[in-house]
Amino acid sequence: MTASPGRAPIPVATSHRPGQDPVLDIRDLSVVYRTPGGDVRAVDKVNLSLAPGEVVGLAGESGSGKSTLVYGATRLLRAPALVTSGSVTYAGRRVTKPVDLLRLRADELQRLRWREIAIVFQSAMNALNPVLNVRDQLIDVIHAHLRMPRDEARERAGSLLDLVGIPRSRLRSYPHELSGGMRQRVMIAMALATDPEVVIMDEPTTALDVVVQRDILAQIVELKEQLGFSIVFITHDLSLLLELADRIAVMYAGQLLEIGTAAEIHREPSHPYTKGLLNSFPSLRGPRRDLAGIPGSPPDLRDPPPGCPFLPRCAYGTSACEEVDMQLLQVATSKDPEHVTACPFVLPDTPAPPPRADRQEIAGQKIAGEPT
Amino acid sequence: MTEQATTLTSAAAARGELAMEAIAVSKDFKIGRGQIVHAVRDVSFNLYRGAVVALVGESGSGKSTAARLLAGQERLTSGTIKLDGKPVEVRHHDDFRRYKSQVQYVFQDPFASLNPVHTVRYHLERPLKLHHGKGANTDTEVATLMEQVRLTPAQQFLVKYPHELSGGQRQRVSFARALAARPTVLLADEPVSMLDVSIRLEMLALLDDLRQRFSLAMLYITHDIASARYFADEVLVMYAGEIVERGPAEEITQQPAHPYTQLLVASAPDPDNLGSTLRRGVNGTRPQGPQQIRTPEQMATTGCPFSSRCPLAEDRCRQEDPALEPITATRAAACWRLDAAAPELVPGLPGSVRTTEN
């Protein structure tokens, strides 16, 4: 596999802001799901880092492994999921020296969880306990992870609601008495209860409508500036990440296909999948464009195709793609060494893909009958 | 309301014949303790063959209730629904079935709307048998349906159960099931919002293809106003059970007149807006007024329903509910402050002429 001329020969595996050590550094992480039909390679040798105060967006469609990646990294998965390789180095301000989350003893991990790395789960309705009111749930978190007298914990529960813009009168409310947006705010308040360094947000606004979504995102950004935590933001909505994130990692079939700053990804998306995702959104502003979406569906990860996993759906694919080694290398036309892509062939200025009929031929696979 | 319906032409009317009319339709729900939720209030619109009308609004705005009323799933509190010019009267089981063969519904969640214990074939054969009797050649018809929604090879998919299909494939089965009745009207309630971003467009393109091929009158319910821009002829914006603005899709999205529509448009993620309000952080201004969280009590019962959140609201807005007034031949908005909200649109507004005369 020869790289095109002018490409940086050194793999830029993890990228973070220069001059800053990452607070979370995921290296070479692989996660499989053990099934009777063979291992499903849900996350395949992924490198990703998070700098202090940074918002990293993790984008990809359902089943791309984005949740498995962060749950694997934080050891929240249980059998049949199995972390088969890698390290996850955490270096927050409160820990004396960097630790590898994957090698911590259970009690050490327990001290780190929530205190240092908190998670806002996807479905606020299911993640809150329906038979406890908001205050009891907040106090429960505070007691489990911080030593604090009961009065102080109560006061903290109140101030946490202030933080996310919910009136204190709602402390006595049960989850079903809150609107979807309020529930999600309570989830965010719970995540922030222990003043964590890293907050992982797994599709926190997906079920909400746009006005509420925007409100909550603005609040998250405000809190981040105020409290100084870092965010891993998981979503399938790439257009949202372009506005919200500092850097974006695009995930597909368990692998990262492209990493770059939001500006770079917007200005010159390199990987055909990223291009496809960007072209999947009807835009509200500007002239009406022809939108294509991405025909087909992701590959079966029990038996992934050789080379690039996106090949069967790729408009630019050639036989050389079957041998590509999926290294993240600097985009040849980009001045930013942090902008890396797994596709050595397609450059940002490569012309638009041919019409759909040709695509199927090039890819050498039928698209009409989507494999399940 | 009826008066302005004569002066306002639907942007969808040019596409084809009138198929369905909702005339001053309202629906109240009793929620106990003598309280009533006005889920849909005095809503009028038309559906035309071969045209898409989008109903846009946030959760709880009444858009799904409106669709359920059209589908005959809920009884009207007041108003009339006409199908092919005749008022719909469902007195008997058979009436309902006849109605259903013309008006079909596609649900949001393809995981919940298919029966997990039946195969794809069963889901398609049943409506064929129900609506078209025993004489029909179901095998060919089922195969044709599968082809129409591009689930091919049909034989491979017909024997599958819902859990063996991807979300997109399930939604295709839902479309095929709706088509099996050979409807003239298709009510699609957030048909793509549960699907992955990468296949949403494909599914909308499929719906568009079906609309064209069968000249379907389609109601497209969504909270994604950007998709309405691409997919619909006319957009109706609903808020708290009322239509607050309506007009041609492109005009509504590019030049929204009502403050609520403006808020909706401003809230949609904008990839071209790097470093937007979102990223300004502490010093950034919130994109909307001070009212962040609404409680039911704050939903005004008198006056304009949006007045509690509206940055332009004045006393009149809190006291009187504005009616939907035409702005142009195809556009209308319900707002007292249109002069301030959309100054570039208002000169032609009869209301503003009246005020200047006074």
Chai-1 contact restraints between the chains, C-beta under 6 A:
chainA,res_idxA,chainB,res_idxB,connection_type,confidence,min_distance_angstrom,max_distance_angstrom,comment,restraint_id
A,E61,B,D196,contact,1.0,0.0,6.0,A-B,restraint_1
A,E61,B,S198,contact,1.0,0.0,6.0,A-B,restraint_2
A,S62,B,D196,contact,1.0,0.0,6.0,A-B,restraint_3
A,G165,B,Q292,contact,1.0,0.0,6.0,A-B,restraint_4
A,D209,B,E58,contact,1.0,0.0,6.0,A-B,restraint_5
A,D209,B,S59,contact,1.0,0.0,6.0,A-B,restraint_6
A,D209,B,H223,contact,1.0,0.0,6.0,A-B,restraint_7
A,V210,B,S267,contact,1.0,0.0,6.0,A-B,restraint_8
A,V210,B,A268,contact,1.0,0.0,6.0,A-B,restraint_9
A,V211,B,E58,contact,1.0,0.0,6.0,A-B,restraint_10
A,V211,B,S267,contact,1.0,0.0,6.0,A-B,restraint_11
A,R214,B,S267,contact,1.0,0.0,6.0,A-B,restraint_12
A,L217,B,L278,contact,1.0,0.0,6.0,A-B,restraint_13
A,A218,B,L278,contact,1.0,0.0,6.0,A-B,restraint_14
A,A218,B,R286,contact,1.0,0.0,6.0,A-B,restraint_15
A,V221,B,L278,contact,1.0,0.0,6.0,A-B,restraint_16
A,V221,B,G281,contact,1.0,0.0,6.0,A-B,restraint_17
A,E222,B,G281,contact,1.0,0.0,6.0,A-B,restraint_18
A,E222,B,V282,contact,1.0,0.0,6.0,A-B,restraint_19
A,E225,B,G281,contact,1.0,0.0,6.0,A-B,restraint_20
A,E225,B,V282,contact,1.0,0.0,6.0,A-B,restraint_21
A,H236,B,V197,contact,1.0,0.0,6.0,A-B,restraint_22
A,S239,B,P269,contact,1.0,0.0,6.0,A-B,restraint_23
A,S239,B,P271,contact,1.0,0.0,6.0,A-B,restraint_24
A,L240,B,P269,contact,1.0,0.0,6.0,A-B,restraint_25
A,L242,B,P271,contact,1.0,0.0,6.0,A-B,restraint_26
A,E243,B,P269,contact,1.0,0.0,6.0,A-B,restraint_27
A,E243,B,S276,contact,1.0,0.0,6.0,A-B,restraint_28
A,E243,B,L278,contact,1.0,0.0,6.0,A-B,restraint_29
A,L244,B,L278,contact,1.0,0.0,6.0,A-B,restraint_30
A,A263,B,L274,contact,1.0,0.0,6.0,A-B,restraint_31
A,S280,B,V197,contact,1.0,0.0,6.0,A-B,restraint_32
A,S280,B,S198,contact,1.0,0.0,6.0,A-B,restraint_33
A,S280,B,L201,contact,1.0,0.0,6.0,A-B,restraint_34
A,P282,B,A226,contact,1.0,0.0,6.0,A-B,restraint_35
A,P282,B,S227,contact,1.0,0.0,6.0,A-B,restraint_36
A,P282,B,Y230,contact,1.0,0.0,6.0,A-B,restraint_37
A,L284,B,A226,contact,1.0,0.0,6.0,A-B,restraint_38
A,L284,B,T253,contact,1.0,0.0,6.0,A-B,restraint_39
A,L284,B,A268,contact,1.0,0.0,6.0,A-B,restraint_40
A,L291,B,L201,contact,1.0,0.0,6.0,A-B,restraint_41
A,G293,B,L201,contact,1.0,0.0,6.0,A-B,restraint_42
A,G293,B,E202,contact,1.0,0.0,6.0,A-B,restraint_43
A,I294,B,S198,contact,1.0,0.0,6.0,A-B,restraint_44
A,S297,B,S166,contact,1.0,0.0,6.0,A-B,restraint_45
A,A368,B,T152,contact,1.0,0.0,6.0,A-B,restraint_46
A,G369,B,T152,contact,1.0,0.0,6.0,A-B,restraint_47
A,T372,B,E164,contact,1.0,0.0,6.0,A-B,restraint_48
A,T372,B,L165,contact,1.0,0.0,6.0,A-B,restraint_49
A,T372,B,S166,contact,1.0,0.0,6.0,A-B,restraint_50
